[in-house]
Amino acid sequence: MATSRADWPVYLRVWVLAAAPRLLYLAVAQPAFLIYNWDAASTLLRNGALTLDGVTTAAIEPLYPLFLAAVRLVAGDRPLLVQGVQALVASAGAIFLYMLTFALTRKRQAALAAAALFAAYPLLIRHSIDGTESALLTTLLIAFAYRFVTMRTTVNAATAGAWLGLSILTRTVALPLLLVAPIVAAARSRRIAIAMAGTALLVLAPWAVRNYALNGEVMPARAGINLFIANSEYSSGVIADYGPDILLPYARSRLAAEGLADLPDTPQGEQQGDAAYRRLALAQIRRHPVDTLRLKIRNVFTFFSPLL
């Protein structure tokens, strides 16, 4: 879908349609900003290092703290203003969804309907200002999906790869797309697939090199604890109502029971703890395979629940 000058007024209206409820929600609710992302951005502004609790960390993806730091360079240390900018950026997802839907259907009515649903969906509105990377990730993934389905040239493919790389830098949950997307693209053109995957890897390379230099791993040292919490014996009873963070004290107690309560506050200690959580999680899965499968099936239905 080639963008013409006549399309821009439509894009502007779609963007305003999405921004209005987000800014209204921000003005009425004024929710608190999640503190650890704000703190990570603060350390980037102070000394150019990504740290948590004063320790250089490889446990979090860098793009969202970098985004917050960049906004704060302009807006200052005013959370409400930063949340407003984030809401405006998140609203761009409606434009990309409009473009994606039109590219797939060739129907402007369907594209407008998709953009309107994006604008009004309550969970997307909430995440647009809540201090997590969810809104940024959503917008980046929709941008990637649009460029992926419309790429016809090497430049288009490189753009898709850049969007994908930025998505993974926001949250590694998008990493499987780096394995699947080039295979799908290769059915159309091997050159396009290589351009897309190569660009994504170039975007990811500095982060992977940094992580490896810190603790010998290219992935963030957080996968283990996430796997542990998602598969613990308590996850089915409390996560849906209270969120996964409520199980962090329990996770630390299990780590202490393994004799790892006093790991050093270093990237290496961070990695050791995450590896221990991974072992505990896999042991839990092996002990209760049927319960684990039942939990995952339940999670799928919960994810698509209209009551979410």
C-alpha positions, 0 to 999 in steps of 0.5 A: 500500500503506497502512501499518498498525500491524500492519505495523511488527513485520514491518518491524522484523524485516526491518530486523534481518534486513538489519542483522545480516549488515552489522554482523557483517561490520563487526565481523569485517572492519573495513574502512578508510573511504574517505578523501576522503569522510571529508575532505569531511565534515570540511571541512563540519564545520569551515567549512561548505564542501565542499572537497577538498584545501583547494579548494572543489569542485563535483566531488562530490555533496553528500548523502553528505558531509552524511550523514557530517557529520551522523552524526559530529556525534553519533558523533564522529570514530570511523569504526567507529561511523560505519560502524555507523550507515551499516549501520543506515541502509542496512538500511532498504533491505530495508524499502522493498524489502519494501514495493515487492515487496508493492505489485507482487505483493500476496504477502507471501512474495515480499516477504519473499523480496526482503527476504531477498535484499537482506539476504544479497547480498554486494555490498550488505553490502560497500558498506553500510560501505565509505565510498562513497555506494553504500549510501545511493544504493541505499536512496534509489532503492528508496524512490523506486521504492516511492513511485513505483509506489504514488503516487496523490495529490499528496502521494505524488508530492511524496514520490517527487520528494523521494526522487528528488532526494535520490538525484541529490544522492547520485549523478548517475547517477540523473539520467536518472530525472528525465527518464523518471519524469515521462513515465511518471507523466504517463500516469497523471496530469499533476498527479502528474507535475508534483508529482513533477518539481517537488519533485525540482527544488526539492530539486536547486535549491540544489546546482545554484545553488551549482555554477553560482556556482562554475564556471558549470555546474550539474552536478558537474565529474566527468562528463568524467573518468568518461567518459574512464576508462570509454572509455580504451584500458586500461579493458577490461583493468584496471577489472574487476580493479582498479577505475577509480581505478587509471587516474587517474595515466594520466588525469592524464598525458593531461591533461598531454600536452594542456598542462593539467598546471598548471590552477589549484586552483579550481572553474574549473580543475576545470571546465576539466580535466573539459571536457578529459577529455570531449573526449579521451573523445569523440575516443577513441569516434570513433576506435574506435566498434566497440571502444567498443560491444563494451566497453559490451556487455561491461559490461552482461553484467558488471553482471548477472554472478552472479560480480560 
